[in-house]
Amino acid sequence: MQSTVVMVVVLVVAPSVVAAEPQTMAGPELTAEQRWPRCPDGHALSLEDQITERFTQLGNLLGKHLDLLTNDMFQLKVDARQRHARIRIHGGDGQGMIVRLDSDIQLDDVRARISTRVDLGYQDHVLRFELPDVELAPTEYRGDYGVELRLPVFAMSF
């Protein structure tokens, strides 16, 4: 009975050793991809998304520090993914003069559109001014670069 067991083990081991020999030998039939397979694709954010998230974090961190330094008078919130920023400047106390400036900045391909609201007040009376949207765009004139300020004089809507 013992000789049968040894024979079965030899028969099972021998074909696996014979089959393994050609794979260990480097032959011309193996391509580089078969010898060195690719690393699996990562599921992390792309470099563009990582940079966008980092800009959002840095802008909001700067806004948080400015908010602390100015005692809640200056606020900045940035959303780089939506290409949007919000700036608020508030001054005065509730019993005297009040001045507030709120700006929404929306960036597109080459322009920045700024919507601004100004609140002026004294005690309980507040005047709110909605300023027209201002656009900023890069420009070039005779080799000099600058910024073009587009301010609508008449706004028509139907």
N, CA and C atoms as a LAMMPS dump frame, in Angstrom:
ITEM: TIMESTEP
0
ITEM: NUMBER OF ATOMS
474
ITEM: BOX BOUNDS ff ff ff
-5.0000000000000000e+02 5.0000000000000000e+02
-5.0000000000000000e+02 5.0000000000000000e+02
-5.0000000000000000e+02 5.0000000000000000e+02
ITEM: ATOMS id mol type element x y z
1 1 1 N 0.823 -1.194 0
2 1 2 C 0 0 0
3 1 3 C 0.864 1.253 0
4 2 1 N 1.979 1.165 0.665
5 2 2 C 2.872 2.298 0.742
6 2 3 C 3.511 2.602 -0.616
7 3 1 N 3.813 1.652 -1.401
8 3 2 C 4.406 1.881 -2.717
9 3 3 C 3.416 2.552 -3.658
10 4 1 N 2.154 2.335 -3.531
11 4 2 C 1.145 2.972 -4.361
12 4 3 C 1.064 4.461 -4.056
13 5 1 N 1.151 4.821 -2.824
14 5 2 C 1.091 6.219 -2.428
15 5 3 C 2.296 6.97 -2.983
16 6 1 N 3.435 6.376 -2.948
17 6 2 C 4.639 7.012 -3.458
18 6 3 C 4.525 7.199 -4.958
19 7 1 N 3.953 6.257 -5.622
20 7 2 C 3.801 6.331 -7.06
21 7 3 C 2.834 7.434 -7.446
22 8 1 N 1.78 7.611 -6.706
23 8 2 C 0.815 8.672 -6.987
24 8 3 C 1.469 10.038 -6.779
25 9 1 N 2.246 10.206 -5.762
26 9 2 C 2.921 11.46 -5.493
27 9 3 C 3.91 11.779 -6.603
28 10 1 N 4.614 10.797 -7.067
29 10 2 C 5.58 10.998 -8.137
30 10 3 C 4.874 11.382 -9.421
31 11 1 N 3.746 10.787 -9.694
32 11 2 C 3.008 11.094 -10.907
33 11 3 C 2.406 12.507 -10.863
34 12 1 N 2.019 12.935 -9.71
35 12 2 C 1.435 14.271 -9.586
36 12 3 C 2.525 15.338 -9.636
37 13 1 N 3.663 15.118 -9.019
38 13 2 C 4.735 16.097 -8.968
39 13 3 C 5.455 16.189 -10.306
40 14 1 N 5.662 15.105 -10.971
41 14 2 C 6.428 15.09 -12.21
42 14 3 C 5.802 15.941 -13.311
43 15 1 N 4.486 15.891 -13.59
44 15 2 C 3.94 16.754 -14.64
45 15 3 C 4.016 18.229 -14.292
46 16 1 N 3.898 18.598 -13.033
47 16 2 C 3.975 20.014 -12.685
48 16 3 C 5.399 20.536 -12.829
49 17 1 N 6.401 19.727 -12.556
50 17 2 C 7.785 20.136 -12.73
51 17 3 C 8.098 20.274 -14.215
52 18 1 N 7.614 19.356 -15.009
53 18 2 C 7.85 19.392 -16.45
54 18 3 C 7.145 20.597 -17.067
55 19 1 N 5.948 20.915 -16.587
56 19 2 C 5.222 22.06 -17.139
57 19 3 C 5.836 23.38 -16.699
58 20 1 N 6.5 23.423 -15.553
59 20 2 C 7.06 24.667 -15.054
60 20 3 C 8.38 25.019 -15.707
61 21 1 N 9.068 24.058 -16.273
62 21 2 C 10.378 24.332 -16.843
63 21 3 C 10.343 25.33 -17.998
64 22 1 N 9.469 25.246 -18.992
65 22 2 C 9.516 26.218 -20.084
66 22 3 C 9.174 27.639 -19.648
67 23 1 N 8.38 27.823 -18.577
68 23 2 C 8.012 29.168 -18.145
69 23 3 C 9.179 29.884 -17.476
70 24 1 N 10.04 29.165 -16.802
71 24 2 C 11.162 29.811 -16.134
72 24 3 C 12.255 30.196 -17.113
73 25 1 N 12.298 29.552 -18.229
74 25 2 C 13.32 29.879 -19.221
75 25 3 C 12.856 31.085 -20.028
76 26 1 N 13.735 32.06 -20.211
77 26 2 C 13.393 33.25 -20.982
78 26 3 C 13.536 32.924 -22.459
79 27 1 N 12.442 32.864 -23.128
80 27 2 C 12.464 32.54 -24.548
81 27 3 C 11.963 33.705 -25.367
82 28 1 N 12.209 33.698 -26.66
83 28 2 C 11.759 34.798 -27.508
84 28 3 C 10.251 34.839 -27.701
85 29 1 N 9.557 33.743 -27.326
86 29 2 C 8.108 33.716 -27.526
87 29 3 C 7.352 34.545 -26.483
88 30 1 N 7.974 34.944 -25.389
89 30 2 C 7.326 35.757 -24.375
90 30 3 C 7.526 37.244 -24.692
91 31 1 N 6.446 37.996 -24.66
92 31 2 C 6.545 39.437 -24.897
93 31 3 C 6.842 40.156 -23.583
94 32 1 N 7.142 41.437 -23.687
95 32 2 C 7.457 42.221 -22.489
96 32 3 C 6.255 42.321 -21.566
97 33 1 N 5.059 42.412 -22.144
98 33 2 C 3.858 42.508 -21.295
99 33 3 C 3.595 41.214 -20.552
100 34 1 N 3.967 40.071 -21.144
101 34 2 C 3.789 38.799 -20.45
102 34 3 C 4.811 38.653 -19.33
103 35 1 N 6.012 39.166 -19.547
104 35 2 C 7.033 39.066 -18.508
105 35 3 C 6.77 40.038 -17.356
106 36 1 N 6.382 41.258 -17.703
107 36 2 C 6.138 42.286 -16.692
108 36 3 C 4.74 42.853 -16.896
109 37 1 N 3.732 42.337 -16.231
110 37 2 C 2.365 42.87 -16.42
111 37 3 C 2.247 44.283 -15.862
112 38 1 N 1.264 45.025 -16.392
113 38 2 C 1.029 46.409 -15.96
114 38 3 C 0.554 46.46 -14.525
115 39 1 N 0.786 47.598 -13.913
116 39 2 C 0.219 47.842 -12.59
117 39 3 C -1.27 48.099 -12.763
118 40 1 N -2.082 47.725 -11.804
119 40 2 C -3.52 47.992 -11.935
120 40 3 C -3.808 49.494 -11.921
121 41 1 N -4.832 49.886 -12.641
122 41 2 C -5.227 51.291 -12.679
123 41 3 C -5.673 51.735 -11.296
124 42 1 N -5.261 52.936 -10.921
125 42 2 C -5.636 53.474 -9.62
126 42 3 C -7.028 54.074 -9.65
127 43 1 N -7.65 54.13 -8.514
128 43 2 C -8.987 54.707 -8.396
129 43 3 C -8.947 56.053 -7.682
130 44 1 N -7.77 56.65 -7.615
131 44 2 C -7.623 57.949 -6.965
132 44 3 C -8.071 59.061 -7.918
133 45 1 N -8.188 60.268 -7.392
134 45 2 C -8.548 61.416 -8.213
135 45 3 C -7.449 61.71 -9.225
136 46 1 N -7.849 62.248 -10.359
137 46 2 C -6.859 62.63 -11.355
138 46 3 C -6.051 63.82 -10.827
139 47 1 N -4.933 64.104 -11.474
140 47 2 C -4.078 65.204 -11.028
141 47 3 C -4.83 66.529 -11.124
142 48 1 N -5.633 66.698 -12.156
143 48 2 C -6.422 67.928 -12.316
144 48 3 C -7.386 68.117 -11.148
145 49 1 N -8.066 67.034 -10.76
146 49 2 C -9.004 67.119 -9.633
147 49 3 C -8.27 67.352 -8.316
148 50 1 N -7.092 66.773 -8.159
149 50 2 C -6.316 66.988 -6.937
150 50 3 C -5.889 68.446 -6.822
151 51 1 N -5.459 69.049 -7.93
152 51 2 C -5.057 70.458 -7.92
153 51 3 C -6.258 71.338 -7.619
154 52 1 N -7.415 71.023 -8.22
155 52 2 C -8.64 71.791 -7.977
156 52 3 C -9.037 71.727 -6.514
157 53 1 N -8.995 70.544 -5.932
158 53 2 C -9.341 70.398 -4.517
159 53 3 C -8.349 71.147 -3.631
160 54 1 N -7.094 71.129 -4.006
161 54 2 C -6.078 71.825 -3.218
162 54 3 C -6.283 73.333 -3.258
163 55 1 N -6.643 73.884 -4.446
164 55 2 C -6.944 75.311 -4.54
165 55 3 C -8.153 75.671 -3.682
166 56 1 N -9.169 74.829 -3.672
167 56 2 C -10.341 75.079 -2.836
168 56 3 C -9.943 75.104 -1.363
169 57 1 N -9.146 74.125 -0.94
170 57 2 C -8.721 74.076 0.458
171 57 3 C -7.883 75.286 0.834
172 58 1 N -6.931 75.66 -0.037
173 58 2 C -6.082 76.811 0.258
174 58 3 C -6.874 78.113 0.304
175 59 1 N -7.816 78.3 -0.632
176 59 2 C -8.641 79.509 -0.634
177 59 3 C -9.51 79.611 0.606
178 60 1 N -10.108 78.496 1.006
179 60 2 C -10.95 78.511 2.203
180 60 3 C -10.124 78.659 3.474
181 61 1 N -8.908 78.117 3.489
182 61 2 C -8.028 78.307 4.64
183 61 3 C -7.615 79.769 4.764
184 62 1 N -7.289 80.403 3.624
185 62 2 C -6.98 81.833 3.633
186 62 3 C -8.187 82.638 4.111
187 63 1 N -9.375 82.278 3.643
188 63 2 C -10.594 82.958 4.085
189 63 3 C -10.839 82.8 5.576
190 64 1 N -10.563 81.616 6.101
191 64 2 C -10.753 81.378 7.538
192 64 3 C -9.793 82.232 8.365
193 65 1 N -8.547 82.307 7.915
194 65 2 C -7.564 83.124 8.64
195 65 3 C -7.897 84.614 8.548
196 66 1 N -8.317 85.085 7.372
197 66 2 C -8.712 86.487 7.235
198 66 3 C -9.928 86.8 8.097
199 67 1 N -10.839 85.851 8.188
200 67 2 C -12.025 86.019 9.026
201 67 3 C -11.617 86.172 10.493
202 68 1 N -10.675 85.356 10.949
203 68 2 C -10.216 85.46 12.336
204 68 3 C -9.433 86.749 12.586
205 69 1 N -8.57 87.118 11.637
206 69 2 C -7.753 88.313 11.817
207 69 3 C -8.579 89.596 11.812
208 70 1 N -9.646 89.645 11.043
209 70 2 C -10.448 90.863 10.928
210 70 3 C -11.67 90.842 11.834
211 71 1 N -11.769 89.849 12.704
212 71 2 C -12.89 89.765 13.645
213 71 3 C -14.234 89.732 12.908
214 72 1 N -14.368 88.817 11.975
215 72 2 C -15.587 88.566 11.187
216 72 3 C -15.969 89.718 10.261
217 73 1 N -15.017 90.555 9.879
218 73 2 C -15.329 91.65 8.957
219 73 3 C -15.073 91.255 7.506
220 74 1 N -14.157 90.324 7.251
221 74 2 C -13.809 89.917 5.891
222 74 3 C -13.987 88.409 5.783
223 75 1 N -14.77 87.977 4.804
224 75 2 C -14.986 86.548 4.596
225 75 3 C -14.703 86.204 3.144
226 76 1 N -14.088 85.053 2.935
227 76 2 C -13.772 84.564 1.601
228 76 3 C -14.097 83.089 1.541
229 77 1 N -14.889 82.699 0.551
230 77 2 C -15.204 81.282 0.328
231 77 3 C -14.93 80.966 -1.124
232 78 1 N -14.215 79.875 -1.35
233 78 2 C -13.787 79.502 -2.695
234 78 3 C -14.305 78.105 -3.006
235 79 1 N -14.83 77.928 -4.21
236 79 2 C -15.204 76.622 -4.734
237 79 3 C -14.564 76.502 -6.112
238 80 1 N -13.37 75.926 -6.147
239 80 2 C -12.628 75.859 -7.407
240 80 3 C -13.265 74.895 -8.391
241 81 1 N -13.985 73.901 -7.908
242 81 2 C -14.64 72.956 -8.815
243 81 3 C -15.733 73.644 -9.625
244 82 1 N -16.481 74.542 -8.989
245 82 2 C -17.521 75.306 -9.677
246 82 3 C -16.988 76.624 -10.237
247 83 1 N -15.711 76.925 -9.96
248 83 2 C -15.044 78.159 -10.393
249 83 3 C -15.798 79.383 -9.879
250 84 1 N -16.04 79.373 -8.583
251 84 2 C -16.848 80.402 -7.94
252 84 3 C -16.172 80.837 -6.646
253 85 1 N -16.251 82.13 -6.356
254 85 2 C -15.734 82.67 -5.093
255 85 3 C -16.726 83.701 -4.569
256 86 1 N -16.75 83.843 -3.257
257 86 2 C -17.633 84.821 -2.625
258 86 3 C -16.826 85.619 -1.621
259 87 1 N -16.916 86.935 -1.739
260 87 2 C -16.205 87.838 -0.833
261 87 3 C -17.238 88.694 -0.118
262 88 1 N -17.12 88.779 1.202
263 88 2 C -18.009 89.619 2.011
264 88 3 C -17.157 90.504 2.902
265 89 1 N -17.492 91.782 2.904
266 89 2 C -16.859 92.732 3.815
267 89 3 C -17.977 93.405 4.593
268 90 1 N -17.961 93.235 5.899
269 90 2 C -19.008 93.781 6.763
270 90 3 C -18.358 94.689 7.79
271 91 1 N -18.964 95.836 8.007
272 91 2 C -18.438 96.757 8.997
273 91 3 C -19.559 97.457 9.732
274 92 1 N -19.245 97.91 10.909
275 92 2 C -20.226 98.622 11.718
276 92 3 C -20.886 97.702 12.724
277 93 1 N -21.593 98.343 13.619
278 93 2 C -22.329 97.569 14.614
279 93 3 C -23.823 97.758 14.375
280 94 1 N -24.623 97.024 15.056
281 94 2 C -26.066 97.068 14.849
282 94 3 C -26.73 98.349 15.326
283 95 1 N -26.053 99.161 16.147
284 95 2 C -26.662 100.363 16.706
285 95 3 C -26.285 101.624 15.949
286 96 1 N -25.22 101.573 15.161
287 96 2 C -24.774 102.769 14.442
288 96 3 C -24.787 102.54 12.942
289 97 1 N -23.725 102.947 12.308
290 97 2 C -23.591 102.841 10.859
291 97 3 C -23.265 101.408 10.448
292 98 1 N -23.866 100.95 9.365
293 98 2 C -23.633 99.602 8.849
294 98 3 C -23.197 99.71 7.396
295 99 1 N -22.123 99.021 7.05
296 99 2 C -21.65 98.955 5.672
297 99 3 C -21.367 97.491 5.35
298 100 1 N -21.984 96.99 4.284
299 100 2 C -21.763 95.611 3.853
300 100 3 C -21.501 95.593 2.356
301 101 1 N -20.546 94.775 1.953
302 101 2 C -20.225 94.581 0.546
303 101 3 C -20.177 93.076 0.298
304 102 1 N -21.057 92.581 -0.567
305 102 2 C -21.091 91.168 -0.942
306 102 3 C -20.797 91.057 -2.422
307 103 1 N -19.842 90.211 -2.768
308 103 2 C -19.486 90.01 -4.171
309 103 3 C -19.449 88.529 -4.482
310 104 1 N -20.075 88.162 -5.586
311 104 2 C -19.986 86.816 -6.129
312 104 3 C -19.146 86.888 -7.39
313 105 1 N -18.126 86.055 -7.465
314 105 2 C -17.228 86.045 -8.61
315 105 3 C -17.356 84.688 -9.287
316 106 1 N -17.758 84.707 -10.544
317 106 2 C -17.886 83.479 -11.329
318 106 3 C -16.887 83.539 -12.481
319 107 1 N -16.033 82.536 -12.555
320 107 2 C -15.018 82.489 -13.603
321 107 3 C -15.47 81.533 -14.703
322 108 1 N -15.304 81.943 -15.961
323 108 2 C -15.506 81.019 -17.067
324 108 3 C -14.191 80.896 -17.81
325 109 1 N -14.206 80.597 -19.07
326 109 2 C -12.958 80.305 -19.791
327 109 3 C -11.916 81.404 -19.639
328 110 1 N -12.25 82.637 -20.015
329 110 2 C -11.273 83.719 -19.948
330 110 3 C -11.8 84.946 -19.221
331 111 1 N -13.029 84.915 -18.79
332 111 2 C -13.628 86.093 -18.153
333 111 3 C -13.991 85.807 -16.702
334 112 1 N -14.094 86.885 -15.96
335 112 2 C -14.595 86.832 -14.587
336 112 3 C -15.812 87.751 -14.518
337 113 1 N -16.93 87.23 -14.064
338 113 2 C -18.155 88.029 -13.897
339 113 3 C -18.343 88.274 -12.411
340 114 1 N -18.473 89.553 -12.056
341 114 2 C -18.572 89.941 -10.652
342 114 3 C -19.928 90.588 -10.408
343 115 1 N -20.69 90.003 -9.509
344 115 2 C -21.972 90.568 -9.078
345 115 3 C -21.778 91.136 -7.681
346 116 1 N -22.152 92.387 -7.495
347 116 2 C -21.872 93.067 -6.229
348 116 3 C -23.142 93.68 -5.663
349 117 1 N -23.253 93.593 -4.356
350 117 2 C -24.359 94.219 -3.627
351 117 3 C -23.762 95.016 -2.477
352 118 1 N -24.229 96.244 -2.305
353 118 2 C -23.754 97.113 -1.23
354 118 3 C -24.949 97.469 -0.354
355 119 1 N -24.775 97.3 0.947
356 119 2 C -25.799 97.691 1.923
357 119 3 C -25.23 98.8 2.79
358 120 1 N -25.948 99.908 2.867
359 120 2 C -25.605 101.025 3.752
360 120 3 C -26.762 101.217 4.716
361 121 1 N -26.46 101.385 5.974
362 121 2 C -27.545 101.53 6.92
363 121 3 C -27.15 102.322 8.143
364 122 1 N -28.2 102.823 8.783
365 122 2 C -28.032 103.511 10.047
366 122 3 C -29.14 103.014 10.959
367 123 1 N -28.781 102.385 12.041
368 123 2 C -29.672 101.758 13.003
369 123 3 C -30.563 100.741 12.279
370 124 1 N -31.869 100.982 12.168
371 124 2 C -32.788 100.012 11.563
372 124 3 C -33.037 100.269 10.079
373 125 1 N -32.529 101.327 9.532
374 125 2 C -32.793 101.696 8.144
375 125 3 C -31.617 101.244 7.273
376 126 1 N -31.914 100.462 6.25
377 126 2 C -30.865 99.915 5.391
378 126 3 C -31.213 100.203 3.935
379 127 1 N -30.259 100.733 3.202
380 127 2 C -30.389 100.919 1.756
381 127 3 C -29.561 99.843 1.063
382 128 1 N -30.193 99.143 0.135
383 128 2 C -29.514 98.078 -0.594
384 128 3 C -29.339 98.494 -2.042
385 129 1 N -28.093 98.419 -2.51
386 129 2 C -27.768 98.757 -3.898
387 129 3 C -27.305 97.492 -4.614
388 130 1 N -28.006 97.135 -5.68
389 130 2 C -27.585 96.024 -6.538
390 130 3 C -26.827 96.634 -7.704
391 131 1 N -25.536 96.472 -7.714
392 131 2 C -24.725 97.038 -8.783
393 131 3 C -24.795 96.14 -10.019
394 132 1 N -24.637 96.728 -11.201
395 132 2 C -24.661 95.891 -12.408
396 132 3 C -23.458 94.948 -12.431
397 133 1 N -23.647 93.816 -13.106
398 133 2 C -22.566 92.841 -13.216
399 133 3 C -21.403 93.437 -14.003
400 134 1 N -20.224 93.219 -13.512
401 134 2 C -19.007 93.702 -14.149
402 134 3 C -18.259 92.488 -14.676
403 135 1 N -17.716 92.616 -15.878
404 135 2 C -16.911 91.537 -16.444
405 135 3 C -15.473 92.011 -16.608
406 136 1 N -14.552 91.142 -16.274
407 136 2 C -13.13 91.39 -16.48
408 136 3 C -12.623 90.357 -17.476
409 137 1 N -11.873 90.825 -18.471
410 137 2 C -11.333 89.93 -19.49
411 137 3 C -9.921 90.38 -19.847
412 138 1 N -9.059 89.443 -20.149
413 138 2 C -7.7 89.835 -20.561
414 138 3 C -7.734 90.443 -21.964
415 139 1 N -6.843 91.364 -22.208
416 139 2 C -6.791 92.009 -23.511
417 139 3 C -5.33 92.305 -23.867
418 140 1 N -5.108 92.628 -25.142
419 140 2 C -3.775 92.936 -25.63
420 140 3 C -3.903 94.049 -26.659
421 141 1 N -3.064 95.07 -26.535
422 141 2 C -3.074 96.186 -27.47
423 141 3 C -1.638 96.548 -27.8
424 142 1 N -1.255 96.346 -29.033
425 142 2 C 0.089 96.657 -29.533
426 142 3 C 1.198 96.038 -28.677
427 143 1 N 0.992 94.8 -28.306
428 143 2 C 2.003 94.078 -27.544
429 143 3 C 1.937 94.263 -26.046
430 144 1 N 1.099 95.161 -25.561
431 144 2 C 0.941 95.366 -24.12
432 144 3 C -0.288 94.603 -23.646
433 145 1 N -0.135 93.891 -22.547
434 145 2 C -1.233 93.106 -21.994
435 145 3 C -1.904 93.876 -20.866
436 146 1 N -3.182 93.651 -20.74
437 146 2 C -3.931 94.342 -19.696
438 146 3 C -5.233 93.623 -19.409
439 147 1 N -6.092 94.302 -18.69
440 147 2 C -7.401 93.764 -18.318
441 147 3 C -8.459 94.725 -18.819
442 148 1 N -9.432 94.186 -19.503
443 148 2 C -10.543 94.976 -20.009
444 148 3 C -11.69 94.895 -19.012
445 149 1 N -12.184 96.042 -18.609
446 149 2 C -13.301 96.13 -17.676
447 149 3 C -14.558 96.429 -18.472
448 150 1 N -15.521 95.526 -18.421
449 150 2 C -16.77 95.697 -19.161
450 150 3 C -17.882 96.02 -18.172
451 151 1 N -18.36 97.233 -18.254
452 151 2 C -19.402 97.709 -17.37
453 151 3 C -20.619 98.092 -18.219
454 152 1 N -21.735 97.408 -18.047
455 152 2 C -22.901 97.723 -18.872
456 152 3 C -23.518 99.067 -18.449
457 153 1 N -23.763 99.912 -19.435
458 153 2 C -24.388 101.201 -19.16
459 153 3 C -25.907 101.027 -19.143
460 154 1 N -26.417 100.287 -20.13
461 154 2 C -27.851 99.998 -20.193
462 154 3 C -28.031 98.482 -20.149
463 155 1 N -28.901 98.037 -19.298
464 155 2 C -29.227 96.616 -19.235
465 155 3 C -30.683 96.461 -19.652
466 156 1 N -30.882 95.763 -20.743
467 156 2 C -32.248 95.553 -21.23
468 156 3 C -32.605 94.079 -21.066
469 157 1 N -33.799 93.831 -20.616
470 157 2 C -34.296 92.457 -20.505
471 157 3 C -35.76 92.456 -20.882
472 158 1 N -36.167 91.36 -21.444
473 158 2 C -37.56 91.232 -21.889
474 158 3 C -38.232 90.13 -21.155
